């Protein structure tokens, strides 16, 4: 009975982690989308701090007033509504806590889709940073070994 429970839990965790990795690193980029962790919020940001925001990769010059722009501040992103796009100066103006802020095109990550997963951004930020990816691969390996051992070596006594 215990072997069946271990098999079920380790198999489920292994499948879920593989699905997440396939979705984020395989399917989303093929469809022209990507995800980035959001840190900090502006006054009327639609993304909460620590969320994983999904964005469409577009040229910064294609953003118009009313769009939600995700722009990088360090390794994380902030989402704000675009108020103006100055193509001559290669900057967009967004609503910020203290009025408005000019963001250079080089900092623009993409156009927000409006969809985000709360609190998953903290995990995704950790996962893509240095040792986080290594730890994730090690965890997947351990889950695979536990699943394989419980599936093929441990037999239930019935």
N, C-alpha and C positions, 0 to 999 in steps of 0.2 A: 504493500500500500504506500509506504513512504517513497519507494523507488518511483512509483507512478506520479506522485506529487512532484518530486524533484524533476522528473522528465518533463512534466507539463509546464512547470514554472520556468525552467531553464530554456526549454524549446520556445515558449512564448516570448521571453525576453530576447532571445537571439533573433527571432523573426522580426520583432518590433524594431530592434536596433538596426537590422539590415534594411528594413523598409524605410526608416527615417534617413539613413545614409543614401540609399538609392534615390529617394525623392529629392533630397537637397543637393546632391552632387551629380545626379544623372538626369532626372526628368525635368526639373524646373529650368535649368539652363537651356535645355533643348527647346523649351516653349518660350524662351525669351524673358524669363522671370528669374529672380534670385531673392534671397532672403538675407536680412542683416539685422543684428541686434540693435535695439534702440535704447539710448541712454539719455536721460534728461528729457524734459518736455518744455515746449514753449507754451504761451498763454492759451492758445486754442489748438494745440496739437491733437491729432486724432489718435496718436499712439501713446500708450502708457509706458512709463519708465520700466525697462527690463523686458519689454515685449520683443518678439521676433516678427519684424515687419516684412511683408512681401512687397516687392517692387518690380516694376517693368523697366527694363533697361532702355532708356531713350536718350537722345541727345539733349543736352541742357538747353539748347536753343529752341527746342520744340515745346518746352514748358510754357504754359500760358497762365494768366491770372486765374486763380481759383483752384489750380492743380495743387496737389500735395507733393512737395519736393522732399526727398530724403537726401540729406547732405552729411558728409563725414565731419566729425569732430573727434580727431584721434582715430581709434580703431572702431568706434561705434558711430551710429547714425542718429540724427535728430530729424523728425518730420515736422514740417511747417507749411502753411498755405502760401503760395506764391502770390504776391501783389503786383509785381511788375517784372518784365524780362527785358533787360537792356542788352541787345545783341552787339551793339557797337562797343560797349565796355566789357562784354563777356561776363556779365554779372546778373544774378537774379536778386530781387528784393523779396524778403519773406517777412511775415508778421513774427515779431519776437516779443519777449517779456517787456522790453523797454521801448516799444514802438515798432521799428522795422530794422532789418539788418540786410546788408548787401553780402551775398555769397558768390565767390568766383566760380565759374564753370568747372574748374578743376576739382572742386570739392563736392560736386553734385554726384550722388550715387545713382539716382533714378527717380522715377515717378511712382509715388505710392499707390497701391491698389486699394487701400482702405481695409485690407484684411491683415490681421496680426494675431499671434498666439501669445497671450499674456504669460509672463515669467519664463518663457522658453528662450528668450534672448540671452539671459544670463548663462544658461547652459550652452547655447550655441557659441557665445563669445568665448567661453572657457574651452569648448571643444576645438575651436579653430586656432586657438593660441598654443604655441609651443608644445608643452608636455600634455596638454589636454587630448590631442589627437592620439598620441602614443598610449595614454592611459585607456582611451576608448577602445583602441585595437587590442590591447592586452585584456581588457574586460570581455571583449567579444571572444577572444581566444579561450579564456577561462570558461565562459559560458558554453562554448562549443565542446570543450573537453568534458565538462560536467554532463552535458547532454549526451555525448557519445558514450561515456562510461555508464551512465544510468540506463541508456537505451540498449547497449549491447553486452554489458558485463554483469550488471546487477539484475538478478531475476527475483521476481516476487515469489514467495512461498505461498502456495494456495492450498 
